[in-house]
Amino acid sequence: MKISLRAGERIYINGAVLRVDRKVSVELVNDVMFLLEGQVMQASDATTAMRQLYFIVQLMLMNPTDVRDASVLYAQHHAALVAVCESREMLDGLAAVDELVKTTRYFEALKRIRALFPVEQAILAGAAIHSPFEAA
């Protein structure tokens, strides 16, 4: 796999953080887990349940040698989401994410979670519209 990076951009590879000082192409010649800087969510951006799930799985990908604590947190958070979710699309997505995480396919799980962000936003927007606390 060949990846092009811009000057100053970071890439996270198997728990290591690399920053390049100039535009460069990197060829990954074996299987590695990586995230480009633009795919990394900061803790302050994990403001919804799905974004928090993304952040937890991101931790598992970024630190593959020590996923124990993040795995426990993931299992708790995932179970809580499944318990309260009523949307079939969201439940199907969460089941797919869980299968990917169980098989340590974290990058694919992150992609699947990102695809659920608009579904979550629609659910949250609908909840806000139907709120019993709306002004009369």
N, C-alpha and C positions, 0 to 999 in steps of 0.2 A: 504494500500500500504506500502510495506517495502522497505526502502532505506538504502543502506550501504554507509558509508562515511569513507574516509581515515583520518588519523591524520592530522590536520591542514586544512582540507577541509571546505569550507563554503557551506551553503544552505540558500536560500532566501525563506522564508515562509510568505505569506501574508504581505509582506512589512518588515518583521523582518529579520535580518541577524544573522545566528547562525554559530559559528565556533567550531568544536570539537577538543579536544586535543589528542584524541586517536582514533583508529579504532572503529567504532560503527555502529550499525544498529538502525534505527529509524523507527517506525511504525506509519504511519499517519492514524488515525482511523476515520477521518471525511474529508469532502471535503475542500481542501485548494489549493491555487495556490502557486506553488513553482518552483524554478529553482536551479539546481545544479551549482556549481561554473564553471564547464567546459562549461555550456550553456550560461553563461553571457558574453555578448559582451561589451568591453570597448568602450567609445566614440571614441577613437583614431583609432579603427578598423572599424568604420562605414564609409568606404571609397567609397562605391558605393551606388547607389540609393536603391537597395534592402537591403543592410546592414543597411542603415539609417532607412528604414522602420522597420527592425528587432529591431533596437535599440529603436525606438519609442514604438513599441508594448511591448518590454521588460520593458520599464518604466511603462506602464500601468499595467503589471503583478506585478512588484515589489512594486508598491505603489497603491494598489487597492482602498484605501480610498480617493484618490485624482487623478482621471484620467481626469479631465476636460481639463487642458491645453494640456496634451498628446493626448487626443481625437481630439482636434481641429487641432493639428499639424499632427496627423495621417490622418485625413480627407483631409487636404491640400496636403500632400505628396502622398497619395494614388491616389487622383484625378489627380495630375500632372503626375504620372507614367502611369496611364490609358490613359491620353491624348496623350502621346508621344510614347507609346508602339505599335509596329506593330506585334509582335509575338503572334500567337493564344495561344500557350502554356503559355506564360507569362500572357496574358490577362485572360485566364481561371484560372490560379493560383491566380492572384490578386483578381478575383471575389470570389474565395473560401476563401481567406484570409479575405476579407471584411465581408463575412457572419459570419466567426468565430469571428471576432472582434466585430461585432454588437451584437453577443450573448454572449459576454464576455468570450469566450473560447480562452483566450490569449495564453496559452501553446500550444494548437493545432495550432493556427495561427503562432506561432513561428516555429513550426515544418514544416508547409507548406511553410513558407518563406525560411527556410534553404534549402528545397528541390528545390527552385527556384534559389539558388545561382549558380549552374552549368549552368543553362539556361542563366542567366544574363552574366556569364563569356563568354559563347559561343557567345552571341550577341556582347559583347564588343570586343572580339577577332576578330570577323568578321568585325566590324566597323573599327578596326585598320588595318586589311588587305586591306580593300577597301578604305582606306583614300586617298583623292585626294592630300594629302601632302607627299605621299611616294617619296622617292628619285628615280630619273630617272636612 
